[in-house]
Amino acid sequence: MRVLTSTPLAAALRFSRAWRSRPSIGIENEVLIPGSNGSIPGTLFEAEGSSGVGWVVLHGMTRLGRGHPELIRFSRSLSAVGAHVLIPEIREWTELEFAPEQAQAIVRAAVDWFGRRPEIEAGGVMLVGFSFGAPQAILAASDAEWSQRIRGVVGWGGYADIERAFRFSFTGEHDWEGISYRQRPDPYARWVIGRNCIPLSPALSGHQALARALFHLAVEAGEKRLQSRHSSSDSVKEALRAKLPSSDRELFDVFAPATDHEPDPELVEAVVREFVPLIRREMPLVEPFGRIDRVQPPVRLLHGRSDHLIPFTETLRLGKALESKAEDITTRLTGLYDHSGDHTGDAWWLRAKESVRFLASLGGIFEVARGQSSADLDPGERRGALSL
């Protein structure tokens, strides 16, 4: 079934069936994408009878990169509806480095290379960013020249404000429109934050062993698929802590306490106050939305309500910030998925209700892939639409 000739609902249903059944559909090839600093490895998914739409999918800050099982599952499910799918490898992100400038160069090289292939229609590239990749996808789509190559942009599980995202990673606190929320955060995010920020901080110049330990902890969690919020990671923490200089251990306990302990709130606040201005100064594209004046391609934002890595309130905040800058944007929350996979905690009737809502969200994305304009959409899907 071809994306451009099937109805959006039919494409959404086909995607959902493929997601559940996890079939190995079509052809998967390793490719090399020409880049300004050498070739970029990528994985290309193609199915027989594919449409002329290409989907460039960005992995997040993950050691597994384009080989992350849930990303492969997503790409195969897209291929099942007749899509060409390309996952470029962002090597810096597999090394857990923020590196937004390098990421932007890779994203643009992938869109350019994919968009020039004969099977892809002119201006027929959909750009999808997961997690840390979501704001980078939107930033690439905001460039006036590149916006002509991109049909639509999808951000899943992204963020808007690094101060709020950083603080959540330590405390689990987040808020939206006067309502405060708190949940147990996934500490993986703060391990990656420490790995990136400690080497940049003059105040922490003597704590490079701590940065290396946090990098090692994040690598272990990523490569071995450890449940970083569960006690199974405690033995790794204990071994790393024991090897650190005594001067590093108090800070290590801020980033990586045992799962039955919380980090010291005063030290957390000191760390956030140190890191946020540092990143905003040294790596401004990590928080790119102040640099975005306009996003011409349609934007579709999604986030899981149960996300423990980046809170759903960040996508709500992102959608609100982009309302005046994007010509066509919708923001949707789902109870079906958390940051990296299925969420199975709800009663069957709640899951059934969420499934209907999620299919509507997918249908909106496939509308964009068909080249549907905002004026053609139903009222609930028009510019600025928000669904909780």
N, C-alpha and C positions, 0 to 999 in steps of 0.2 A: 504493500500500500504506500503510495507516494504522499509525502507530507503536504505538497502543494495542491494535490487534487482531492485528498480525503478531507472530511470535515475536521475541525479542531477537536471536537469531542471524540471522534473515532480515533484520532491520533493519540489523544490522552489515554483512552481506554487501552489501546494497543501498547503504549508505553508502560502502563500500570501492569498489564498482564506479563509483559516481558520482565519487569522489575521483580515480580513475585516468582516467576518460574526460572529466572536466571539462565536463559538459554545462551548457548554460544552460537551467535548468528553472524553470518556474513564473513568477511575477510578482515583480518587484523594484520597490518604490515608495519614494520619499523621503517621510519623515514628520516631523512636529514633535511632540515629546513635551513636555507641560506640565511646567515645573520652577519651583522657588521663585525662581530668578533669570532667568526668561525661558524661551523655548522651546529645546529641545535637539534638534538635527538627528539623524535616525536613518535607517537603511536597513532596510526590512521585506521579507523573503522569504516568499512563500507559494506553495504548490503546490496544484493541484486535488485535492480529496479530503483535505485536511490534517486531521490529528487535532486534538484539543482541547488539545494540549500546546504551550506556547510556550517558546522558548529565547532567553534574553537573553544575548548574547555580547559580552564585553568585550575590546576590542583592548588591546594592551600599550602601552609607551612608544615610540610610533612616529610619525614625521612623517606617514605615510600614513593613520593612524587607521583608520576603518571602511572605507577604500578599499584596505587592504593586500591584495595579490593572494591570499595564502595564506588570509587571513581570509574573503575572498569565496568562495574555493574550498571552505573548510570549511562555510560557511553554505549554499551551493548543494547541497553533499552532504547536509546535514541536510534541506534542503527536498526532496531526492529521496526521502527516506523518509517524507514526509508531515508534516514539521514546519513550524510557523510560527517564523520566526527574526527577531529584532530586534537590530541592532547600534546602540547609542546612541553618539554621538560624545562623547568626553571631551576637550573642546577643550584643556584644560591638558596632557593627555598628548601631543597632537599638537604642543604647544609644548615638549615634553620637560620639563615640570615635574612633580614628584612629586605635589603637591597632593592628598593623600589625603582631606581633608575634602570638597573639592569633588567628588572622584570618588565618594565615598559618597553625596552628595546626588543625583548623576546616576544612579547605579546604582539607588537606591531609587525615584527618579521613573520610571525605565524599567520596573522590576518592577511598580510600582503601575499605570502606564498600560497596560502590556501585559496584566497580569492582569485588568484590568477589561473588556477587549474581549470581546464576546459569543462569539467563536469559541474562547476559552480557558477551560478548565474552572476552577472555583474551586480555588485552591491548585495550579494546573497549570503553574507556571513553573519551568523548569530554568535555572540560572544558571551560565554558563561563563566562567571568567577565564583568559586567557593571560598568561604571563610576569608582569609587574608587576601585572596585573589579577587573578592567581590569589588572592593573599592578601586583596585587596579584596573579591573575590566571597565568600570564606569569612567575612570579617568581617561583611558585610551579612547573610549567612545565619545568623549567630550571634545576631542581635537577636531577642528573644523574640516581638515582634510580627511582624516580617518573616518569621520562620521559618514562619509559618502560610501565607504566600503562595508559598513556594519549595518545590518538590517534591524537588529535589536540587541539589547544587552540584558542579561539575567544575573542578578546578584543573590546568592544563597548564603545565609548565615554570616553576613558582613557586619561592618561597624561604621560608625560615623565619628566618634569622639574618642581619641586614644586615652585621655585621662579617665573617662568613665570605664572604658574597656579594661585599662590597666587595673584600676581600683577593684572592679568586679572580680578580676582573676585572683585577687588576694582575699577579698571579703565576701564575695557573693552578693553584694548590695547593688541594686539598680533601681531605676525609677522611671516613670512615664506619667506626665501630666498630673503631678501632685500625688501619685500613688507610689508607695515604696514597696519593693520586693526584696526578698533575700532567699538564696538557695546555696547549697554547697557547690563551690566552683570546681571546675577541673583544673588541677594545678599545672597541667602541661603548659598552659598559656604563660604562666609566670616563669616557668623554666626557660621558655624561649625568650621572654622579655629580658630576663637576667643575662642570658647568653649574648644578647645584642647590646644591652645598655651598659653593663658593667665595664666592658673595654673602652667605652666612650667617655666614662665619667672620671674627671680628675679627682673627685673626692674618693673614688673607689679604686684608684690606680694600683693599690697594694693588694687587690683582691682578685687577681687574674686566675688563681687556682680555683676560686669559687665559680667564676664564669665557665671554666673548663668542666667542673663537676656538674653544673647545671646542663651544659651541653650534652655531657655523657648520659645524664639521667633522661633527657628528652630523646636522645638517640635510642636508648634502651627501650623506652616506652613505645617509640615509633616502630622500631624494627621487630620487636618481640610482641607487639600489640598488647602491652601491659595495660591493665585497667588503672590508670594513674590516680583515680579517686578512691581506689580500694587498697586494702592492706597488703595485697600481693606485691605492691611496689616498695613496701617499707624496707625489705631486706636490701634492696639496691641502694636506697637512701642511706641506710645505716653504714653500709660498706664505703660509700663515697664520703660520708661525713667523717668517718674514722681516719681517712687519709688526708683530710684537710688540716692546714695549720690551725691552731687553737683560735687565732684571730678571725678566722673565717666562719667558725661554727655557729656563732650567734646569727649571722646573716643567712647562713645556709638554712637555719630553722625558720627564717621568715619565708623563704622561697619553697622549702621542701620539708615541712614538719611531718612527723608521723601522722597517719590518717586520723588518729583519734585526738589530735591537737590542732589548735588554731594558731596562726602566726600572731605575734605581738602587734596590737593595733597601732601603737605609737611608731614602731619601726616600719610598719606597712606604710603609714602616712608619710614618713620621712623618705622612704624609697620612691613612692609615687611622686612626691614633690621634686625629687632629684631627677627622675627619669623623664617625666613628661616634657619639661622645657628643653631637655637635652635632645630628645628625639625630634621635637618640633623645630629645633634649630639645625641639627645635623642631618636629619632625614625628613624634610618637610613633606615629601610625597607619601610617607606612611599615612598621613592624615590629609588627603588631597583635596577635600571638598571646598576649602577656601579658595582654591585656584581654579575651580570650575565655574565658568560663566553660563554655559549652556550645554545641554545634552540633547542633540537632535533626534537620535534613534530612540524608539520606545524603550522604556526601562521597566523591567518586572523584578520586584524584590520579594523574596520569600525567607521565612525564618521559622524554626521550630520553637514552640513555646517552652519546651523542656530543655533547651540548650544550656549545658553547663560550662561551655567553653567561651562563648560570646553570648550575652543575653539578648533575648528577642527585642528588648527595648532599643537596642542599637539600630536594628533595621527600621523600627518605627521612627527613630530620630533621623535616620538617613533618608527615609521617604519624605519626611516633613521638610528636611533641608533642601531636597531636590525638587519639591513641588514648583517653586518659582523658576527653576532652571531647566526642567525637562518638559518637553512639549507633550509627552504622553508617559505617565508613570502610574503603576499600581503597586500597592504594598499588601502582602498577604502573610498571615501567620497560619501555621499548621500544628496540630497536635499529634501528627503521625510520625514525625521524624525529629531526631535530635541532631547534633552537629555532624555525626559521621555515620548515621544509619537509622534503622527502624526504631521507633519508640513504641513499646508494646504494653504500656502500663494501664491503659484505659479499658473500661467495660466495652463489650462488643457493640452496643448501640451507640456509644460515643465514637468509637472507631468508624462505624458505618456513616455517621453524620460527618465526621472529619473527612472520610473518603470522598463523599460527594463534593465537599468544599474544595478538597485538594484537586479533584478532577477539573473543577471549574478554573482553578489556578493554572493547571497545566494547559487547559483549553485556551486560556488567555495568552500563554506563551506560544502555543502553536498558531494562534491567530497572527501574532507578530511574524512568525516564520513564513506565513502565507503572504505577508506584505499588507496585512489589514491595517488601515489607518484608524486613528483614534475616533474619527467621526463615524466610523462604521460599527463601533463596538456598542454593546449594550450599556445602559446607564451605569450599572454597577462596575463596569470595567473601564470607564473613561478616566481621563487624566486626573491624577491625584486620588483615585479610589483607594480606600483603605478597608481591609476586612480583618476583624479580630477573631 
